Structure formats: structure tokens, C-alpha cells
Amino acid sequence: MLDIEAITKRIAELENDTGSSPARRDLMMRAAMWEGHLPTEFLIAHGRDYAIGPDSYKLPRGEQGQCFMNSAHLAIANPEMIYVEGKMACHGIGLDHAWCVDADGFVHDPTIRDGHDGHISDYYGVPFKTDYLRKALVWNKYYGLLDYFTANKTAPKLYELGLEAGQDWLLAQGARPPRKPRKKKAAG
């Protein structure tokens, strides 16, 4: 049974939390409202804040609205980049987003046109191994790693096993997901 009073109190506490980034506060509010929501709990457990640097928006821009695709292509084509998926705070609201980070942890966003104008305040997300990213794209036939429905062949194991073990699980599997057995036609 939902305890609306407790949820309202927790949200009020989170709104006044100045120690967390807006993207992380957004996740914590979601967790308070949707207890047991696996993608949110996974992001909180395995995510971290990433810094916006002077070169964060200097890369050539990819297609708008295709951050998961743009960032996956950037990470696969550039071994020094790490694919990250999580939340970006725009005007203080956490939005699902993907970007890359360099070895120093600075954001490189191939989708946002210019975040230096103040509307983007922070990034909070989970880093993924490039080999895992590559294989998950083949298995799911979809960009994005954390959505339970579109990444339905890989995300459940990631949530069940955790970040490292979940990635290792997929990397130990075959090149493609196992096929479902076909039903035999009745002779006749």
C-alpha cells in the first residue's frame, strides 16, 4: 500500500537537498515514488556524476533526439571514449540521455548543440564497457542499454546481477541471443 504522506515527506526532503546534483535528485524522487523500479534503482546504485568540461560540446553534432545512437557510435569509433547512459539535467529536470566521457571523466555530448548556455547543469549516469555496448546493440537490435522494454534481452540480467557481473554475463554469451524453438506443424 502506498504511504502518500511518507512519499510526500521524502520528496520535500529531496527537493531541499543541496548536496546532490539535480539529475541525482530527480532519480531519488523517482525512487521514492516508484519503489522497486529497477532502472531507477540500478542508476542510483551504479551511477555517478560527470563533469562538463570546456570541450564537452565541441564534437560534430549527431542527429537531434538520437542521443543513444550518437553516443554509441562515438564510443565504438573512439576507443578513448566511454559510453554512459543515465540522466542529464536540463533546467533542473532529469532527462533520460546518453553521452560519452573521456579518461578524465569529462562529458563529450555528441547530441546537445551547446550546453554552455546554462540550461544543462549536470550529467549523472552509468559507464559501460564498449564490448558490452557493441554486443547489447546486436542482441537488442535497439540503441539504449537501460530501458527494460527496448533492451529486454540484456537489461534484466544487468539489473539482476549488477553492473560488472551483468556485463560479464553478456560478454560470455554467444554472438546472438538464443532463438526460441519453433513449433512443429501438425502432419496432415
C-alpha positions, -999 to +999 in steps of 0.1 A: +000+000+000+013+034-009+021+057+020+014+091+003+023+111+034+057+094+036+064+098-001+054+135+000+077+140+030+106+122+012+101+143-019+101+175+001+134+164+018+150+157-017+138+190-031+158+207-003+189+185-008+216+208-020+244+182-017+232+162-047+232+171-084+197+179-100+199+147-121+206+126-090+179+143-070+155+136-099+164+099-096+160+098-059+125+114-062+116+087-088+128+060-064+107+075-036+076+074-059+082+041-076+097+018-051+111-013-068+116+005-102+146-015-114+161+010-139+160+038-113+175+016-086+202+004-110+211+040-119+213+051-082+234+021-073+259+022-102+258+058-114+280+088-107+282+125-115+302+136-146+317+170-151+310+193-180+344+205-195+354+231-220+353+205-248+320+189-238+301+203-268+329+207-294+324+174-313+305+173-345+268+171-337+248+139-344+211+137-351+189+155-326+168+132-305+191+103-311+215+105-281+217+068-276+227+062-312+250+092-314+269+082-282+271+045-291+287+054-325+311+078-308+322+052-282+326+024-307+346+046-332+368+061-305+385+037-280+394+065-257+357+073-251+334+055-227+296+052-233+275+065-204+237+063-200+216+080-174+202+114-167+211+149-179+196+179-160+181+205-183+167+234-164+169+212-133+148+184-147+164+150-151+160+136-187+170+102-200+202+107-220+234+091-233+268+107-238+305+097-236+332+105-212+370+107-217+396+091-194+394+122-171+356+118-167+347+149-187+315+147-207+316+147-245+280+150-257+275+144-295+238+154-294+233+186-274+241+216-295+256+238-268+252+231-231+275+260-220+245+285-221+234+274-186+204+252-194+224+220-189+236+218-153+249+182-149+251+146-160+246+115-138+249+080-153+264+046-156+295+038-177+296+007-199+323-013-215+325-008-252+325-046-259+293-048-238+277-019-257+285-035-290+271-069-281+240-054-264+232-035-296+233-067-316+212-087-291+186-060-285+186-046-321+179-012-304+200+017-291+200+022-253+210-002-226+188+006-196+153+006-209+136-026-196+114-029-228+138-020-256+168-036-240+147-066-230+173-093-238+201-077-218+188-052-192+170-078-169+204-096-163+221-063-158+196-054-131+197-089-115+235-093-114+248-057-111+269-036-135+301-057-137+286-092-134+258-082-158+282-070-184+304-101-179+274-124-183+266-109-218+302-110-229+303-147-220+273-155-242+272-163-279+272-137-306+234-136-309+207-143-283+193-179-283+164-185-306+131-196-293+122-231-305+097-231-334+065-251-330+063-281-353+034-281-378+010-310-373+012-336-400-017-337-420 
